[in-house]
Amino acid sequence: MSAPDKPVQSTGPYFFLSYAHVPSHDLYGGGDPNKWVEKLFHALCGHIMQLTKVPSGAAGYLDRGLRTGDNWTQILSERLSTCRVFVPLYSPRYFESEQCGKEWAAFLGRDVLHEGYSAIVPAIWAPVRTAALPSVARAIQFNHTELGTRYAEEGFYRIMKLSKYRNHYESATLALAERIVEVAESRPMPYGRIRDYTTMPSAFAGHTPERPVTVTVVAPDLNNLPEGRNGYHYGLTPHGWDPFRTDDGMRSLADRADRLARAQGFLPSVGTLGEHADALSAKVPHAPGVLLVDPWATVMDDYRNSLRPVNQPGRQWISVMVPWNAEDGETARHRPRLDSCLNETLGHKLAEPGAVPEVPTVDVFGVALPEALNRATSHYFKHAPAYPPEGEKIDKPRLVGPEE
């Protein structure tokens, strides 16, 4: 990347909307979850067109997909070189995204002599705790309540989805557009050529994502099998367990779980029952989690004793999933015994709404695991300890009107 000797004002789009692409809610499509970001983008562009003399197509820029082909890197680098204002759309996913971190770093790096933070206008898509923000985001002084209290509490996604908040959405959108115009015309980021933004180190490097999860494998290993069980589906450690193994090869369930969780934006910690025992039995949740339970493990005294503290009601931030491979004849023959031991060991957990007591195929596992992680995460946030912000306590402002 290089910059002119003397920075000149950019003539590019008023703003670059940077956001974290949300994957589809299932592995088979299911619509475009990013259409709501595009709706917000068009609303902002419409307001800016009304408030300025900017020509058509020059109000803002949004990366919609991109984009197969050889020039997508060039297109984004050009827009990041010329945009006047950078608008990061805060969400839990945003600060986990290396792509978003590179966009942020490229924009700030356009001119080392310019105080680039003044040309960053953040917006809230989904609330993120202040303590979870990386340092580059905490360095920005921006009062979101100036765009509306309801928006500051809920974020754009919620107020645009619920009709009772329509007025709040329209007011916040207009206020954000006005702020973008003010910054773009009074203190824009000077032009600075970015040859390839993908070579930039992420501005979020070293930041710990806000969505850690635990994936606990509850299964024996080849050296510690229960009576009546052969070793076809097992490895040298519990991590090697593959209940859906075929003659074509072996891929452990732990590896599949790790891949699926990361594809959904989680940061998984995959381990054994022994490694996660303290966190699983804690009364205060450390992180949401999923137990992948081999029914054969529940016939063994060591596993039954270790699972007893986990089998407590009211702790739905831990979900249980039980693979039952219909093609595994040995398991089918012992099904009554395994059912009895499983229910005796984990009856409370298996009765919870978020439990998946029977996963018959690897394809079903691929759909069920992300759903179980999302449910566990939802319950985790209901029970996790809250940490108030530093400083003097301020009463929470709230607007009450006829829409309430």
C-alpha positions in Angstrom: 0.0 0.0 0.0 1.2 3.5 -0.8 -0.2 7.0 -0.3 0.3 10.3 -2.0 2.9 12.7 -0.6 0.2 15.2 0.1 -3.2 13.7 1.0 -6.1 14.9 -1.1 -9.8 14.6 -0.4 -11.4 11.5 -1.6 -14.0 11.7 -4.4 -15.2 8.2 -3.8 -18.5 7.0 -2.1 -19.6 8.7 1.0 -19.4 5.5 3.0 -18.2 1.9 2.9 -20.5 -0.4 4.9 -18.4 -3.1 6.5 -20.3 -6.1 7.9 -19.9 -9.8 8.8 -21.5 -12.1 6.3 -24.0 -14.4 8.0 -24.0 -18.0 6.8 -27.3 -19.7 6.0 -29.1 -21.1 9.1 -28.8 -24.6 7.7 -26.4 -26.4 5.4 -28.8 -26.6 2.5 -29.5 -23.0 1.7 -32.6 -21.5 3.2 -32.6 -18.0 1.8 -30.3 -15.0 2.1 -29.7 -14.0 5.7 -27.8 -10.9 4.6 -30.7 -9.3 2.8 -31.5 -7.2 5.9 -28.1 -5.6 5.8 -28.7 -4.8 2.2 -32.1 -3.2 3.1 -30.3 -1.0 5.7 -27.7 0.0 3.1 -30.3 1.1 0.6 -32.1 3.1 3.2 -28.9 4.9 4.1 -28.1 5.6 0.5 -31.6 6.9 -0.1 -31.3 9.4 2.7 -27.8 10.5 1.6 -29.1 11.1 -2.0 -31.8 13.4 -0.5 -29.4 15.2 1.7 -26.6 15.8 -0.8 -25.9 16.3 -4.5 -24.0 13.0 -4.8 -24.6 11.4 -8.1 -26.5 8.1 -8.5 -24.5 5.1 -7.3 -22.0 7.1 -5.4 -23.7 7.4 -2.0 -22.2 4.2 -0.5 -20.6 0.8 -1.2 -21.6 -2.6 0.1 -19.9 -5.9 -0.7 -22.7 -8.3 -1.6 -21.2 -11.6 -1.8 -18.6 -11.1 -3.9 -18.1 -12.2 -6.2 -16.4 -14.8 -8.2 -13.8 -13.7 -10.7 -10.3 -12.3 -10.7 -11.1 -8.6 -9.8 -13.0 -8.8 -6.6 -9.9 -7.9 -4.5 -9.2 -5.0 -6.8 -12.8 -3.7 -6.5 -12.8 -3.8 -2.7 -9.3 -2.3 -2.5 -10.4 0.6 -4.8 -13.5 1.3 -2.7 -11.5 1.2 0.5 -9.0 3.6 -1.1 -11.6 6.2 -2.0 -14.5 6.0 0.5 -14.8 9.1 2.7 -16.3 7.3 5.8 -16.0 3.8 7.1 -19.2 2.4 8.7 -18.5 -0.9 10.6 -21.7 -2.7 11.5 -21.1 -4.1 14.9 -22.3 -7.6 15.8 -20.8 -10.6 17.6 -19.7 -12.0 14.3 -18.1 -8.8 13.1 -15.1 -8.9 15.4 -14.5 -12.6 14.7 -14.2 -11.8 11.0 -10.7 -11.6 9.6 -12.2 -10.0 6.4 -13.8 -7.2 8.4 -10.6 -6.7 10.4 -8.6 -6.3 7.1 -11.1 -3.8 5.8 -10.8 -1.8 9.0 -7.0 -1.9 9.0 -6.9 -0.9 5.3 -9.1 2.1 5.8 -7.1 3.4 8.8 -3.8 2.8 7.0 -4.6 5.1 4.1 -2.8 8.0 5.6 -0.7 7.7 8.7 -0.8 11.4 9.3 -4.6 11.5 9.4 -6.5 10.8 12.5 -8.6 8.2 10.8 -10.7 7.3 13.8 -12.7 10.5 13.3 -13.8 9.1 9.9 -15.1 5.9 11.4 -18.9 6.0 12.2 -19.9 2.7 13.8 -23.4 1.3 13.8 -24.9 -1.4 15.9 -26.4 -4.4 14.0 -26.7 -6.7 17.1 -25.6 -5.6 20.6 -22.0 -6.4 21.6 -20.9 -6.0 25.2 -18.3 -3.2 25.6 -15.9 -5.6 27.3 -16.0 -7.8 24.2 -14.9 -5.0 21.8 -11.3 -5.1 20.6 -9.1 -2.1 21.5 -9.5 -0.5 18.0 -13.3 -0.3 18.6 -13.1 0.8 22.2 -10.9 3.7 21.0 -13.8 5.2 19.0 -15.9 7.7 21.0 -19.4 7.5 19.6 -22.6 8.0 21.5 -25.1 5.6 20.0 -28.0 7.0 22.0 -27.9 10.1 19.8 -29.4 7.9 17.1 -32.2 6.8 19.4 -32.4 4.9 22.7 -34.3 2.0 21.3 -31.7 1.6 18.6 -28.8 1.8 21.1 -30.4 -0.9 23.2 -31.5 -3.3 20.5 -29.5 -2.6 17.3 -30.7 -2.2 13.7 -31.6 -5.9 13.1 -34.2 -6.0 15.9 -35.8 -2.6 15.3 -36.1 -3.2 11.6 -37.6 -6.7 12.0 -40.4 -5.7 14.5 -43.2 -3.5 13.2 -43.7 -1.9 16.6 -40.3 -0.3 16.3 -40.8 1.0 12.8 -40.6 4.7 13.8 -37.4 4.0 15.8 -35.8 2.3 12.8 -36.7 5.2 10.4 -35.4 7.8 12.9 -32.2 5.9 13.6 -31.5 5.3 9.9 -32.0 9.0 9.1 -29.8 10.1 12.0 -27.0 7.7 10.9 -27.2 9.0 7.3 -26.9 12.6 8.6 -23.9 11.7 10.7 -22.2 10.0 7.6 -22.9 13.2 5.6 -21.5 15.4 8.3 -18.3 13.5 8.6 -17.9 12.9 4.8 -18.1 16.6 4.1 -16.3 18.1 7.1 -13.5 15.6 8.0 -13.3 12.8 5.4 -10.5 10.4 5.2 -8.0 11.6 2.5 -7.5 9.4 -0.5 -4.8 6.8 -0.1 -4.2 4.1 -2.6 -4.6 0.5 -1.4 -3.1 -2.0 -3.8 -4.5 -5.1 -2.1 -6.3 -4.8 1.2 -6.1 -8.6 1.8 -2.4 -8.2 2.6 -3.2 -6.1 5.6 -3.0 -7.7 9.0 -6.4 -7.7 10.7 -7.2 -4.8 13.0 -8.7 -7.4 15.4 -5.6 -9.5 15.6 -5.2 -10.9 19.1 -8.9 -10.3 19.9 -10.7 -13.2 21.5 -14.0 -14.0 19.9 -17.1 -13.5 22.0 -18.7 -16.9 21.0 -16.6 -19.7 22.5 -18.3 -23.0 22.9 -17.2 -26.4 24.4 -17.7 -29.7 22.5 -17.2 -32.6 24.9 -16.6 -36.1 23.5 -18.0 -38.7 25.9 -16.7 -42.0 24.5 -14.2 -44.8 25.4 -11.0 -45.5 23.5 -9.5 -48.6 22.0 -7.6 -49.4 25.3 -10.7 -49.0 27.5 -13.7 -50.6 25.8 -16.8 -51.9 27.6 -17.6 -55.6 27.5 -19.4 -56.6 24.4 -18.0 -53.8 22.2 -15.4 -54.1 19.4 -13.0 -51.3 18.5 -14.2 -50.6 14.9 -15.6 -47.2 15.7 -12.9 -46.1 18.2 -9.5 -44.5 18.2 -6.5 -44.3 20.5 -8.2 -41.5 22.4 -11.9 -40.5 22.9 -11.2 -37.8 20.3 -10.9 -40.6 17.7 -14.5 -41.9 18.1 -16.4 -42.2 14.8 -19.9 -43.7 15.4 -20.7 -43.3 11.7 -17.5 -45.0 10.3 -17.8 -46.8 7.0 -15.5 -49.0 5.0 -14.5 -45.9 3.0 -12.6 -44.5 5.9 -12.7 -42.9 9.4 -13.2 -39.3 10.3 -13.8 -38.6 14.0 -17.0 -37.0 15.3 -14.9 -34.5 17.1 -13.3 -33.3 13.9 -16.6 -33.0 12.2 -18.0 -31.0 15.2 -15.0 -28.7 15.1 -15.5 -28.0 11.4 -19.2 -27.4 11.7 -18.9 -25.2 14.7 -16.3 -22.9 13.0 -18.4 -22.7 9.9 -21.2 -21.3 12.0 -19.0 -18.6 13.6 -18.2 -20.4 16.9 -14.8 -20.9 18.4 -15.0 -24.5 19.7 -12.9 -26.0 22.4 -13.1 -29.8 21.7 -12.1 -32.0 24.5 -12.8 -35.1 26.6 -15.1 -35.5 29.6 -12.1 -35.4 31.9 -10.7 -32.3 30.3 -14.0 -30.4 30.6 -15.2 -31.9 33.9 -14.9 -28.8 36.1 -16.6 -26.5 33.6 -19.4 -29.0 33.0 -20.2 -29.4 36.7 -19.9 -25.7 37.6 -23.1 -24.0 38.9 -22.1 -20.8 37.1 -21.7 -21.3 33.3 -18.3 -20.8 31.8 -19.4 -21.3 28.2 -22.2 -22.9 26.3 -21.5 -26.5 25.3 -22.6 -29.7 23.7 -21.9 -33.3 24.9 -21.5 -35.9 22.2 -22.3 -39.1 24.1 -21.6 -42.6 23.0 -24.3 -44.8 24.6 -21.6 -47.4 25.3 -19.8 -45.0 27.6 -22.8 -45.0 30.0 -22.4 -48.7 30.8 -19.0 -48.0 32.3 -18.8 -47.0 36.0 -16.1 -44.3 35.5 -18.2 -42.4 32.9 -21.4 -42.8 34.9 -19.8 -41.3 37.9 -18.2 -38.4 36.0 -21.6 -37.6 34.3 -23.6 -37.5 37.5 -22.8 -33.8 38.2 -23.7 -32.9 34.6 -27.1 -34.6 34.9 -28.8 -31.7 36.8 -32.0 -29.9 35.7 -32.0 -26.2 34.9 -28.6 -26.1 33.2 -29.6 -25.9 29.5 -26.5 -24.1 28.5 -25.2 -27.7 28.1 -27.0 -29.7 25.4 -26.7 -33.5 24.9 -26.5 -35.2 21.6 -26.5 -39.1 21.2 -25.5 -40.7 17.9 -27.3 -44.0 17.2 -25.9 -45.4 14.0 -28.7 -47.5 12.5 -26.0 -49.4 10.5 -24.2 -50.5 13.6 -25.5 -54.0 14.2 -23.7 -54.4 17.5 -25.3 -51.3 19.0 -28.7 -52.3 17.6 -28.5 -55.7 19.4 -27.7 -54.1 22.7 -30.1 -51.2 22.3 -32.4 -52.1 25.3 -29.4 -52.2 27.7 -27.9 -49.1 26.3 -31.1 -47.2 26.5 -31.5 -48.1 30.1 -28.0 -47.1 31.1 -28.2 -43.9 29.1 -31.5 -42.8 30.7 -30.3 -43.7 34.2 -27.1 -41.7 33.7 -28.4 -38.6 31.8 -32.2 -38.7 32.1 -32.6 -35.1 33.2 -30.5 -33.8 30.3 -32.2 -36.0 27.7 -35.6 -34.7 28.8 -34.6 -31.1 28.1 -36.1 -29.4 25.0 -32.6 -28.7 23.5 -31.4 -32.4 23.8 -31.0 -34.5 20.6 -31.4 -38.0 22.0 -31.1 -39.8 18.7 -28.8 -38.8 15.8 -29.2 -41.6 13.2 -26.9 -40.4 10.4 -23.9 -38.1 9.8 -26.1 -35.9 7.6 -28.6 -35.4 10.5 -25.6 -34.6 12.8 -24.5 -31.9 10.3 -27.9 -30.1 10.8 -28.5 -30.9 14.4 -25.1 -29.7 15.9 -25.4 -26.0 14.8 -28.9 -25.9 16.2 -27.9 -27.4 19.5 -25.0 -24.9 19.8 -27.3 -22.0 19.1 -29.8 -23.2 21.7 -27.1 -23.7 24.3 -25.7 -20.3 23.6 -29.1 -18.7 24.0 -29.5 -20.3 27.5 -25.9 -19.4 28.4 -26.6 -15.7 27.9 -29.7 -16.0 30.1 -27.6 -17.4 33.0 -24.1 -16.0 32.5 -22.8 -13.5 35.0 -23.2 -9.8 33.9 -20.3 -7.4 34.2 -21.3 -3.8 34.6 -19.2 -1.1 32.8 -16.5 0.7 34.7 -17.3 4.1 36.2 -20.3 5.6 38.1 -23.6 3.9 37.7 -26.0 5.7 35.3 -29.7 4.9 35.2 -30.7 3.3 31.9 -32.6 5.8 29.7 -35.8 4.6 28.1 -38.3 6.1 25.8 -41.9 5.2 26.3 -44.5 6.1 23.7 -47.7 4.9 22.2 -45.9 2.1 20.3 -44.9 0.5 23.6 
